[in-house]
Amino acid sequence: MLLVAAAATGGRPRLCPHCLAAAAMLSLHLSLWLESLRYASVAASTGIVVFYPALAGLAEAAKGAPGTGRRLAAALLAASGVVLLSTPWAGATLLGALLAFLAAVAAAAYMLIGRRLRAAGMSAAEYAASVYTTAALIQSAMLLAAGTNPLNIPRRSILYLLGLGLGPMALGHTMLNYALGYYPASTVGSVALLEPYGAMLLEWLLSGTPPPIGALPGVALSVAGAWLSLRSR
């Protein structure tokens, strides 16, 4: 999926320390998030992961960005949603909630590093190609270390992986990387505000599984905190 996205960007990959760090964070974000779905509902997992714009806002506030008080309030509000989503009533186990939270931390770090590189003048295509390619190699190494052949892909999954590579990664993530050249990481990350609702709706439509009622208040608080972080600018 990542290699498909890297090829679709048309950029020329290059190795640099910050690119390597961004790739490691992207790889961790995707791996931890997907693994969290084994132990948490889609609503709980995505609701916790969307905490990352608030985390990015806190990091920007620590560096002297304006609106420190509102960013802190936003993070606390989002954190209250994360606590609610970490309960059995939201369809989550403690392990699932922890994995999703760590995925949010990795996503915040990924966005902050991307903002630094893009603001320094690195083109979106070059940045995306570099990070996606390196992240693919990191994930392949992780799979091999776990005893799994990354090339052993079921035929029925190939079209889905191509779609994910061309859609959410090559188009979606690359658009975010482009925007990082002009806006702070917390602002760009706020595009994920509707992600939990979209994920819950898709799960309901595709599998017939409605979201746990107990997850809805936590999702609302988590999204509200991320939105407040955006408004603090």
Secondary structure, DSSP 8 states (H G I E B T S, - for coil): -HHHHHHHH-------HHHHHHHHHHHHHHHHHHHHTTTB-HHHHHHHHTTHHHHHHHHHHHTT-S-HHHHHHHHHHHHHHHHHHTSGGGTB-HHHHHHHHHHHHHHHHHHHHHHHHHHTT--HHHHHHHHHHHHHHHHHHHHHHTT--TT---HHHHHHHHHHIIIIIIIIIHHHHHHTTTS-HHHHHGGGGGHHHHHHHHHHHHH-----GGGHHHHHHHHHHHHHHHHT-
